Amino acid sequence: MTGTLKKLSSEIQAQVRKELLPQYISQWRKKNETHLFSFTGASMLPFLRAGDSIQVLFSDSGDIEIGDIVFITTDETVIAHRIIDIKQKDNTQMFLEMGDNGLTPHLISSDQIAGKVMMYQRDRQFISSTSPPARKLNQAIARVQRGILSVRDRCPPVPGRDFLLMRVRYLILFVVIARLTKQNPASNENLEGRTF
């Protein structure tokens, strides 16, 4: 019985958070506030892992660039995905977002972007995602993502195609990350103890 009550309680808590989060996000955007969240899921592997803490700047400023990891609001939830391209549609700026571990991009409007991931914490280290070396890395990852999508769109849909493309992408991403961090060791700067 206790397990059922705990489960029900956590379900109610999740529903309350789901209903109240849009109100909080709206207030945070108006005040340009920064908040920490625990990242869950596998959509951003290998860059973000479940259990990483992410620092999100909620802002209406609209300074989103290709490669940025953004906090996106949907009807159901909020997600953190990478902007892989910026497009114009009917004189409106639209953003193509996709998880680093996915092959399904989505076109979103600036209204759906609640904030930008400024840094993440892994193994007690805070790692900037907006420093110049990190921006270079993020833009390289976005280029790899667009390239993989381009190849996918040109290949016939045969069994195993997406699996193979995901493996090729992982190989390319690991090489890109290794080369860029070797050239710019400061991209993994240790900001432990930094206050937000």
C-alpha positions as CSV (number, residue, x, y, z in Angstrom):
1,M,0.0,0.0,0.0
2,T,2.8,2.4,0.8
3,G,4.4,1.9,-2.6
4,T,1.0,2.8,-4.3
5,L,0.7,5.9,-2.2
6,K,4.3,7.0,-3.0
7,K,3.6,6.4,-6.7
8,L,0.4,8.3,-6.6
9,S,2.1,11.1,-4.7
10,S,4.9,11.3,-7.3
11,E,2.3,11.2,-10.2
12,I,0.4,14.1,-8.5
13,Q,3.6,16.0,-8.0
14,A,4.6,15.5,-11.6
15,Q,1.2,16.8,-12.8
16,V,1.4,19.8,-10.6
17,R,4.9,20.6,-12.0
18,K,3.6,20.1,-15.5
19,E,0.8,22.5,-15.0
20,L,2.8,25.1,-13.1
21,L,6.1,25.0,-15.1
22,P,4.8,27.2,-18.0
23,Q,3.9,29.9,-15.5
24,Y,7.3,29.7,-13.8
25,I,9.1,29.8,-17.2
26,S,7.1,32.9,-18.2
27,Q,8.2,34.6,-15.0
28,W,11.8,33.5,-15.3
29,R,12.0,34.8,-18.9
30,K,10.8,38.2,-17.9
31,K,13.5,38.4,-15.2
32,N,16.3,36.8,-17.2
33,E,16.7,34.2,-14.5
34,T,19.1,31.2,-14.4
35,H,18.1,27.9,-13.0
36,L,19.6,24.4,-12.6
37,F,17.9,21.3,-13.8
38,S,18.8,17.6,-13.7
39,F,19.0,16.2,-17.3
40,T,17.1,13.0,-17.9
41,G,16.9,10.8,-21.0
42,A,19.2,9.8,-23.8
43,S,18.2,12.3,-26.5
44,M,21.4,14.3,-26.2
45,L,24.0,11.5,-26.0
46,P,27.0,11.7,-26.2
47,F,27.1,15.4,-25.2
48,L,24.6,15.4,-22.3
49,R,24.0,12.3,-20.2
50,A,21.2,11.4,-17.7
51,G,22.2,12.8,-14.3
52,D,24.1,15.8,-15.7
53,S,22.9,19.1,-14.2
54,I,22.2,21.9,-16.8
55,Q,22.2,25.6,-16.1
56,V,19.5,27.3,-18.2
57,L,19.3,31.0,-18.8
58,F,15.6,31.9,-19.3
59,S,15.4,35.0,-21.5
60,D,13.3,36.8,-24.2
61,S,16.5,38.2,-25.8
62,G,16.4,35.7,-28.7
63,D,20.2,35.4,-29.2
64,I,20.0,31.8,-30.3
65,E,22.7,30.6,-32.7
66,I,23.3,27.4,-34.6
67,G,24.8,24.8,-32.2
68,D,23.1,26.2,-29.1
69,I,21.4,23.8,-26.8
70,V,18.0,25.2,-25.9
71,F,15.2,24.5,-23.4
72,I,12.1,23.9,-25.5
73,T,8.5,24.0,-24.2
74,T,6.0,21.6,-25.8
75,D,2.4,20.9,-24.9
76,E,3.5,17.8,-22.9
77,T,6.9,18.7,-21.4
78,V,10.2,20.6,-21.7
79,I,13.2,19.3,-23.5
80,A,16.8,20.3,-24.1
81,H,17.9,19.9,-27.8
82,R,20.4,21.4,-30.1
83,I,19.6,24.0,-32.8
84,I,21.1,22.6,-36.0
85,D,19.8,25.3,-38.4
86,I,18.0,28.6,-38.6
87,K,15.4,29.1,-41.4
88,Q,13.0,31.8,-42.6
89,K,9.4,30.8,-43.0
90,D,6.8,33.4,-44.0
91,N,9.1,36.2,-42.8
92,T,9.4,34.5,-39.4
93,Q,12.7,33.1,-38.0
94,M,12.3,29.3,-37.3
95,F,14.7,27.0,-35.7
96,L,15.5,23.4,-36.7
97,E,16.1,21.4,-33.5
98,M,17.2,17.8,-32.9
99,G,18.6,15.7,-30.1
100,D,22.2,14.7,-30.7
101,N,21.0,11.1,-30.4
102,G,18.1,11.4,-32.8
103,L,17.4,11.5,-36.5
104,T,14.1,13.4,-36.4
105,P,14.5,17.2,-36.5
106,H,11.6,19.5,-35.7
107,L,11.0,23.1,-36.9
108,I,10.1,25.3,-33.9
109,S,9.4,29.0,-33.4
110,S,11.2,31.3,-31.1
111,D,8.1,31.3,-28.8
112,Q,8.8,27.6,-28.0
113,I,12.4,28.4,-26.9
114,A,12.3,29.1,-23.2
115,G,16.0,29.4,-22.6
116,K,19.5,28.4,-23.5
117,V,21.8,25.9,-21.7
118,M,24.7,28.0,-20.5
119,M,26.7,25.2,-18.8
120,Y,26.4,21.7,-17.6
121,Q,27.8,19.8,-14.6
122,R,29.3,16.3,-14.8
123,D,31.5,14.7,-12.2
124,R,31.6,17.8,-10.1
125,Q,32.9,19.9,-12.9
126,F,31.0,22.8,-14.5
127,I,31.6,22.9,-18.2
128,S,30.6,26.0,-20.2
129,S,28.5,25.5,-23.3
130,T,28.9,29.2,-24.4
131,S,32.6,29.9,-24.2
132,P,34.3,30.4,-27.6
133,P,35.8,26.9,-27.7
134,A,32.4,25.4,-26.6
135,R,30.6,27.4,-29.3
136,K,33.1,26.1,-31.9
137,L,32.4,22.5,-30.7
138,N,28.6,23.1,-30.7
139,Q,28.6,24.5,-34.2
140,A,30.7,21.5,-35.4
141,I,28.2,19.1,-33.9
142,A,25.3,21.0,-35.6
143,R,27.2,20.6,-38.9
144,V,27.7,16.9,-38.4
145,Q,23.9,16.6,-37.6
146,R,22.9,18.4,-40.8
147,G,25.3,16.3,-42.8
148,I,23.9,13.0,-41.4
149,L,20.4,14.2,-42.2
150,S,21.4,15.1,-45.7
151,V,22.9,11.7,-46.3
152,R,19.8,10.1,-44.8
153,D,17.5,12.0,-47.1
154,R,19.5,10.9,-50.2
155,C,19.7,7.2,-49.2
156,P,16.9,4.8,-50.0
157,P,15.1,3.6,-46.8
158,V,16.7,0.2,-46.5
159,P,16.7,-1.9,-43.2
160,G,19.5,-0.8,-40.9
161,R,20.1,2.6,-42.7
162,D,19.3,4.7,-39.6
163,F,21.2,2.4,-37.3
164,L,24.3,2.7,-39.5
165,L,23.9,6.5,-39.8
166,M,23.7,6.8,-36.0
167,R,26.9,4.8,-35.6
168,V,28.7,6.8,-38.3
169,R,27.6,10.0,-36.5
170,Y,28.9,8.8,-33.2
171,L,32.3,8.1,-34.7
172,I,32.4,11.5,-36.4
173,L,31.3,13.3,-33.2
174,F,33.9,11.5,-31.1
175,V,36.6,12.5,-33.5
176,V,35.4,16.1,-33.7
177,I,35.1,16.4,-29.9
178,A,38.6,14.8,-29.4
179,R,40.2,17.1,-32.0
180,L,38.6,20.3,-30.7
181,T,39.2,19.6,-27.1
182,K,42.8,18.8,-27.9
183,Q,43.2,22.1,-29.7
184,N,41.4,24.0,-27.0
185,P,42.0,22.4,-23.6
186,A,40.3,25.4,-22.0
187,S,37.0,24.2,-23.4
188,N,36.9,21.8,-20.4
189,E,37.6,24.5,-17.9
190,N,37.0,23.5,-14.3
191,L,34.4,25.9,-12.8
192,E,33.8,23.9,-9.7
193,G,32.6,26.1,-6.9
194,R,31.2,28.7,-9.2
195,T,28.0,30.3,-8.0
196,F,25.1,31.1,-10.2
